[in-house]
Amino acid sequence: PEVCSRVFGCNFEFNKFGTSQIDTFSVIDNDDQVIVNSNDCPFEIGQNTAKIIKKQYSKIDLLLVGYTGASDYPCSYDLKLSEKERVAKLKKDKRLQNAVDYIQIFDPKYYLPFAGRYVLGGKLTSLMEHKGESTLDEGFDYLLHHVDQQKNKGIILNMKSYFDLDTELSSDTYIPENESDRENYIQNVLSKLKLDYENDLFPTLDMLLELIPKAYDRFEHHRKMINYSSDTVILIKLNEEKILLIPVNGSGFKIIEMSEFKKFQQYLFLFLDSRLFYKILQTPKKAHWNNAEIGCHISWKRVPNIYDRSLMHCLNFFHS
């Protein structure tokens, strides 16, 4: 996540060029105009590729650029409020600066910030406060003040609007988002919705325990594949009394009492709705750790608060 903001889903190895197959750049060339799409290409991962593209396409007419990123850090983590606020601001500022960085590399005639607007619904709406992501209007305003508009001109569009590269005109005048209407919609409509898995029956503890051995075997297989071991233990809350303990050294999983939680000094603790956990345990076709993470469906506490890429890589395969 320090690079791509994904707890799950990252390729384990970067190639010799310092890039990774987490999404890709898109270059659209009609022999007259060139459009580059850099959305979902984290700058630290994609900057080398961006420079290669720029060498091949010296004149770029339009850059489609991301200005934010979907991740659950810090909003889904057990942190002090002051730390959440600090990290959320750092995350927000970093994403905006990365947009500026891409604009400087590609040096496009026009740039269009996009693909950043989404909200959390149902019981997750309260997490929005500390997601650390800009609205489109905030992002566009930042770029206006940090990019030379005489050199690289910003474009902002309404939903279902377009910009014509031939006429260099937008299809209509942009209407800024009404923040009050947005917040009212979130609180009075989206927050009332039920998440899909909330329509399921709660699994019994036995139903979860039946799937855990096979999930652990798959976890162990991938742990050994990367020759990884750690003193950190994974703790997954099963119910109010029981925790699933997963050592990351091959010593086998255990079901322990909640009261034993305090004895661990180095751990990754996570809690998610048992109905969603049951879906994830069954098969990625029903639910996947990656989607649960991006959607902020998992609550985390890690001690120490240090990201361990190898650990998360292995946990990604904890399913039947």
C-alpha positions, 0 to 999 in steps of 0.5 A, a space after each residue: 500500500 505504500 506504493 499502490 494502496 492495495 492491501 491485496 492484489 499486488 503482483 509479488 515481484 516487480 520486474 527489472 524496469 521497476 513496474 508491476 502489472 497493476 493496471 496498465 497505461 493506455 495510449 490511443 493514437 489515430 495518427 492525428 491525435 494522441 490520448 494517454 490514460 494513466 488512471 490506476 497507475 500509481 506514480 511510483 510504479 508507473 513513472 518509468 513506463 510514462 517516460 518511455 511512452 513520452 519518448 515514443 509520443 512527443 506530442 500528447 493532446 490529452 492526458 486522462 489522469 487519476 487524482 485519487 485512489 480507492 483504498 481502505 487506509 486509514 479509514 478502516 484501521 484502528 488508529 487514533 483519530 489524530 493519526 487517521 486525520 494526519 494519514 488521510 491528509 497525507 494520502 489525499 495530498 500525495 494522490 494530487 501531487 502524483 497527478 501533477 507529476 504525470 502531467 509534468 512527464 507527459 506535458 499534454 496540451 489538455 489534461 482531464 482528471 477523472 475516475 475518482 468519484 465514489 462513495 460508500 453505502 449502507 453501514 459503511 458510510 461513516 468511513 467516508 470522513 477519513 478516506 483521504 480522497 478528493 472530490 472532483 472539484 477539489 482535485 481540479 482546483 488543486 491542479 489549477 493552482 499547481 499546473 501552468 494552465 498556459 502550457 497544460 490546460 485542465 478540463 472538467 466535465 459533467 457526467 455524460 459530457 464530452 470534450 471535442 479535441 477538434 473544436 477544443 470545446 466541451 459539450 456543455 458548461 460544467 456544473 460544480 457538485 453541490 456538497 450539501 446535496 451530496 451529503 444529504 444523499 449519502 446520509 438519507 439514501 445510501 446509508 439506508 441501503 443493505 449490502 448484498 451479503 446482509 441479505 444472507 443468513 449468518 453462518 454458524 461457527 461450525 460452518 466457518 470451521 469446516 472451511 478453514 483447514 482447506 483455506 489454511 492449506 492454500 495459505 501455507 502453500 503460497 507462504 512456502 512458495 515465496 519462502 516467507 515466515 514471520 513472527 507476526 500472527 494473523 488474528 481473525 475474529 470469528 464471533 464474540 468469544 472465538 478468534 482464529 489464530 494463524 501463525 505465519 511460520 507453518 505451526 498450524 492454525 488454532 481457535 482461541 478464546 477472545 480473552 487470549 488476544 491481549 497476550 499477542 505483541 505482534 499481530 494483524 487483527 481483522 474483523 469482517 461480517 461473518 456472512 462476507 467471511 463465509 463467502 470469501 472462505 468458500 470461493 473467490 467466485 462468491 467474494 474476494 479479499 481484494 474486493 472486500 478490502 477496496 470496499 472497506 468491508 474489513 476492519 484492521 488493527 496491526 501492531 506494529 503499524 507497518 505494512 508487510 507485503 508478503 504477509 498480505 500476499 499470503 492472506 490473499 489466498 486464505 480461501 477454499 
